[in-house]
Amino acid sequence: MVPWSSRRFVHRLLPLCVPSLALIFALTAQPARGIPAFARKYGTSCLTCHTIYPKLNAFGEAFRRNGYRFPGVDSDAVKHETIALGQDAAKKQFPNSVWPGVLPVSVPIALGFNGQAVFHPKSSAGGAQADNGAKANLNDLIGEAHVWAGGSFDDQITFFGELTTDDTGTSIEHATVHFNDLLFGKHAFNVVVGKNVATLSSFGSHSSYVADMAMFPLSTTALYGATSDSWNVSDAYNGVEANGTIAGRFDYSLGANVGANVDVQNPNNVYAHIGYKIGGMPLDAEASSAPPDPMKPWAEKALTMDAFYYHAESHFTAADTTDLNDNVRTYGGALRAQWGSWEFNTGAYKEQHDAAAPGAVGVDALAQFNELSWVAYPWLVPAVRYEYIRLRPDVGTPVTNSRLILGAAILARANLKFTVTGWIESASGAPPGGWGPAGGFAIPPTPTASVGREVEAVTVGMAYAF
């Protein structure tokens, strides 16, 4: 069975459009950080910030970076009614009074659902084997329900949260409070507190049209059979982050979080990111924020470069039931080139694990991705994506996995999404935990055998929010 969960890449889209099913409209659901509650707050369409959600356009990315606030004075853009929690005069009386805030008349909550149908053209492929040989799997046609909350306490303090329910239960995906514009001018220094994904890019983590994560997670310890949660660069953890945008072109983040552990540990996970954008809309949309063509708000000519470092310490249970301490040093970078309606993303990161496998065996893990997309119409975006994984343990044989994802994202309405994707995969060997924890489906007959290119699945999915 193809699993579902917004916490794991494999729980999402699975892949590739083959000609025999090219007419199937598809739907794939991914958590969107711009939510219908924001559309109600500002009295605007979801397309103000999104192309095909959750993919953000340049203005939507600026809104996210600015702590879910419009450029300028955020409250000037708010269209719904608010209730004043105190008077402005109380600001002059602080600290002898409570600083005033606002409360929206309508509850700032949105709901969403997503799911998928999976088809296996080849019954002998790994994807079909994972689904017990079924040609079609409709078990997750509606696989998840989401409750999102997003809004403002005032012009400087904002919040975002997400609850997800699936057949395994309900969990907190995100819950953050954003303290914005604290030092050095507008957008220069902000602090985010709560459960959040580390900011390792200038763009949102769900910046792909045909995959869940633009920078997909490896979950290396799970690839080697760990039975407890596996740390990865794209998961959300409790922590604190400082970030900011300088002069509309340079952005950065610094953070610390608790990571993934089988017990209580000090928050020893730290990370840092820098990014720089040439051309196009400024990163904060404070100047020259209007797109060159109002009919194509996604289109710009720009080049954005990112680099990051992430040090993680995790205490996990290995396949042999021993508990290991794994120190991970991760280096990565990415580049986005945009030319009108065309967009190309490429990036890679390398994890150096001290003890990722039983016996405290170290592992070097490499993840690389490329995605080319074209906004053919405001409601139709075809895309092609290639991903590559290499695992090189200190003891044992290196293994690799590559997959090609072809597909298209389609908007039936601004808040109703269809996607069709297909997946072709090959592998040289496999780790003890199989390729599943990193989103793969190839199943070599032996750990050192190879699997040639095979069509794993065609996925038809649906996502809607209101």
N, C-alpha and C positions, 0 to 999 in steps of 0.2 A: 504494500500500500504506500502511496506517496504521502508523506506526512505533512501536516499543516501546523504552523505556529509562526507568529510574527517575531518570535525570539530566535528562530533558526532559519537560515537561508534555504535549507532544503524543504522547509515547510511552505515554500512559496511557489513560485513559478517553475515550472519545469518545461521546458523547452520546445523545440524546434518545429517550425512549420514545414511540412512536406507538401509537395504539390497536390497530392490526392486529397488533402484536407485544407487546402488554401482558402476555401470559401467559408470555412467555419469562423464565425466571429467569436472573439474570445474575450475573456474577462479575467483580470488578475487583480487581486486586491493587495494593497500594501498600505501600511499606516501612513497617513498624510499629516505633515506637521502644520499645513494650512488647513483649517477645518471650517465647516459651515457656520460655526459660531462666530468666526471672524467676518464672514460675509454678512451676517446679520448685524454685527456690531458696526461695520462701516458702510452698510447699505450698498454693497457692491457685489459683482459676480465673482465666483470662484476663479474665473479666468483672469481676473486682475493679477493674481499671483501665480497661477498654474498654467502650464500648457495642458498636458493630460496628467492629472494628479496621480501620485504625489510629486511628480516632477515639477519643479518651480522654474518660472522664468526669472529674468534678471531682477525685476522689481520684487518678486516673491522671495528671492534669496536675500535681498536687502532687508525686507520685512522681518525675515527670520533672524538675520544677524543683529538687527537692531533691537532684539528682545521682543519680537512680535508687536512692533510699533511702526506706524506710518512715518515717513520723513517729515521734518518740520516739527510742529507741536502735535503730538498724537491725538489729543482730545479734540483738536480742531477738525479732524477727519471723522470722528465718531458720529454716527447718524441716529443710533437708538437712544432712548431716554435713559438717564441715570438718576440715581438718588444720592444726594450729597451726604456723606458721613462726616458731618462737621462743617463749619464755616471757614472761608479763607482767612478770616481774621484770626483764627486759632493758630495760624502759622507764626504770627508775630508773638504769640504768647508761649510758644514752645521754648523750653521743655516743661512748662507748667500746664500744658494742655496736650491732648493727643493730636498728632498731625492729621489733618483731614484727608479723606479719601472719597472714593465713589463706589457705588454699587449699581450694576445694570438692572433695569426694570425686568428684563427677561433673563432667565438663568443662562449663563454662558456655556451651554452644553450642546454637544452634537453626538449623533449616533451613526454608526456605520456597520455594514456587514460585508463579508467577502467569502468567496469560495472558488472551487475549481472542479472541472471534470477533466479526467486524464484518459488519453487513448494511447494504446501501444501497438504501433504498426507491426512490430516484430516480437513475437511471443518469447523468443529465446534471449532477448536483450535484458540487460540488468534491470532496467526500469520495470519491465514486465514481471521479472522474477520477484522483485520487491513487492509487487502487487499480486502475488500468488498466481501469476500466469493469466490474470484477467486482461481481456482486450480493452475493456472500458471500466473505469472506476469513478462512480458517482457518489462515493461515501462522503466526500468533502465538498459537495456542491455548494452548501453553505457551511463554512468551516469555522468562522470566527465572528464574534460580535465585539464592537468597540464602543466605548464611551469616552469622548474627548471633552476636555474643558480648557478654555483659553480666554484670557481677558486681562484687565488692568486693575490694579489697586489705585493707581494714579498715573501721571504722565511718566514716571520714572520706574515704577515697580510693576512688573507683569508676572503672569503665571501660565503654565501649561501642564496638562496632565492627560494620561491615557490609561484606561482599564481595558483589558482584553479578556474575553471569555471564550474558551473552546472546550472540547470534550475532556481536557485534563483539569479544568477548573478556571478560576479567575485570578489574574495577576496584575500587578502594577507595572505597566511598561515604562512609563515616564511620569515624573511628578517634580516639577521645578518651579522655583521662584527666581525671577531675574531682577537684579538691582542694577539699573542702567545709568550711565552718565555720571559715575561717582567721582571721577578725577580727570583732569587734563582736557576737559572739553567734551563736546557731544560725541558719543559712541567710542571714545578713546579708551575707557576703562570701565568694564562691567563685571559683575560677579553673578554667577549662577550657582544656586544651592539646591540639592535634591538628587533624584535618580535620573541620570542622563547619559547619553552616549558621548564619549569623549569627542571633542571637536578636533578632527585631524585633517580637515579639508576646508576650503573656502565655501564649499557647497554642502547642502543637506545630504545626509547619509543615504536617502532613498532617491538618488539622482540618476536613476536608470529607467528607461522605458520598458525593458524586457526582463529585468531581474529585480530581486528585492533590494539588494544593497549595491551601490555603485562600486564600493570597495568591499568585496565579499569576505566573510569571516572564515578562518581556517579551523578553529577549535582543535588545535594540534594534539592536546592530551587525549581528547575523545577519539581522534584518529588512531591513537595507540591504545585504545580500549579502556580509558578512564571511566569509572562508574559514577563519579560526581561531576558537578557542573564544570565545564571547561572554559577557561578564560579565552576571550577573543577580542580583537580590536574594535568590533562593532557592537558589542553588547552594552546595555545600560547598567551602570553601577551607582551606588550612593557616593556622592563626593561633592567637591567644590571646584569651580572653574572660574578663572579670570580670563576675559577676552576683550577684544576691541578692534576697531577699524580706525586707521590713521589716514587722513587726507583723502579718504575715499578710494584708495588704491592698495593699501597694505593692511592686512589683517593678521591677527595672532591669537593664540590661546595658550594658557598654562593651567594645568589642573592636577588634582590628586583625588583618588577614589579607592574604595575598599577592594575592588576586584572580586574574584571568585575563590571562595575558600570553604572547606568543610567545617571550619570552626571560626571563632572570632579572631581576627588578626588586625594588627595595626594597618592603617591606610597607607601602605607603602607603594601603591601604584602611582606613578607620576608620568606626565606627558607634556609635550610642547609642540606647537604647530606655527608655521608662518606661511603666508600666502601673498601673492602680488598679482594684480590684474592690469593688463595693458589694453587700452581701448574700451569701447562699450560703456555701459552705464556704470557709474561709480558703485563701489561695494556697499555704500550706505544710502545710495539714491538721493543724497541731499542736494546734489547739483547735477544739472543736465540729465535729470531722471526720466525725461520723456523718451520713449523709444523712437528711433529714426522713422519707422513706419507704424503709425497707430493701429493699422490693420494686422500687423505682425509683431506683437509685443515681445515675442520670444527671440526675434531676429536682431543680431548685433554682430559687429566685427570685433573680436576680442581674443586675448590670450591670457589665461590664468595659470599660474604655477604655484604648486604647494609642496611643502616638505614637512615631515614630522618625525618625532622620536617618542617612543612609549616604553617605559620600564615597568614591568609587572612582576609581582611576586604572588604566587598562588600555592595554596596547600590543598592537594587533591588526592583522591583515592584511585590508585592505579588498578590495572586489570588483575593483578595478583593480590588485591585487597590491601596492599601496603599503602601508607600515606606518605606522599612525597612533597618536598618543597621545591618548587620550580621557579627559577629566576629567568625572566624573559627580557631580552633587549630587542626592540623592534625599530627598524629604520624604514622609512617609506617616502614616497613622493608621487605626485600626479600632475598631469597637464590637461587643460581643456582648451581646445581651439574652436572658435565659432566664426562662421562666415555666412551671414544671413540665416537661412533656415537650416543650414548644415551644422552639425556639432560632432566633434570627435573628442573622446575622453580616453586617456591612457594613464596607467599608473602601476606601481608595484610596491610591495613591502616585503621585508625579510625579517623573520623571527628567529632569534638565537636562544634556544631553550637549554638550560643546564640539566634538567631532569624531567623529560616529558614522557618517558616510557618506563616500564618495570625494570628494576635494577638501577634506577637513576641514570638511564641512558639519555644523553643529550641529543637534540635534534635541531638541525637548521631547516627552516621551512620558508619557502618562497611562494608568493602569490602574485600573479600578474593579470591585468585585465585591459581590454580595449573595447570601445563601443562607438560605432558610427550610427548616427540617426539623422533623419531628414523630416522636417515638418512639411509634409505634402499638402495638407490642409489643416486648419485649426483643430479639426476633430480626428485626424489620421496621421500617425507617425510610425512609419516602418523603421526598423533598426536591426543591426547585426552586432553581435557581441562575441568576443572570444576570451576565454579564461584558461589560465595555466597554473598548475600546482606542482611543486617539486619538494619532496621530503628527503632529507639526507641525514640519517641517524649516525651517531658516532660508532655504533656497532650494527652491522647489517647492510643491506643493499638499498641504494636510493630508489625511490619510486616516483612516478609522475602521472599526472592526469591532465587531459585537455578537453575542453568542450566548446562547441560552437552553438550559439543560441540565435535563432532567427525568429522574427516576429513583427507584430504591429500592435500599437495601442490605439484604441478607438473610443471616442466619446459619443455616446448616444444622446446624452444631455450633459450639462456642465458638471453634474454630480453623479453621473452613472457611467461607469467605465467598463469597456470590454477589451480584452487582449487575447490574441492568439500567439502562442509561442511554440517552438519545437526545439529539441535538443539533440545534438549529435556529440557523442563522447568517445574518447579512446583513453586507454591507460596502459602504462608499463608497470606491472606489479601493483600491489595494494598494501596499505598499512594494516596492522592487526585488526583495527576497528572498522575496516572498509572505508570507502570514499564518502559514505553517507554524511558524516558529521561536517564535511566541507561542501555538501551539496551535490556530490557525485552519485552516479548510479551504475557505473561500469563494475562488473564483478568478474575479475580474472579467475580462471579455474584453480590456480594456485597463487600464493602470494608473490611469486616471481614471474608468473606468466604475463603475457600481454593480451590486450583486447583491442582489435582494430576499430576503426570508426564504425559506430552503429547508432541507429536512431533509437533513442531511449524512450521518448514520449512526445506526444503532442498534447498541449494543455489548453483547455478552454476555461477561462475564469471570469468572474464577475465581481465588481466592487461598487457599492453605492453608499452614499452618506447624505444625511439631512439634519 
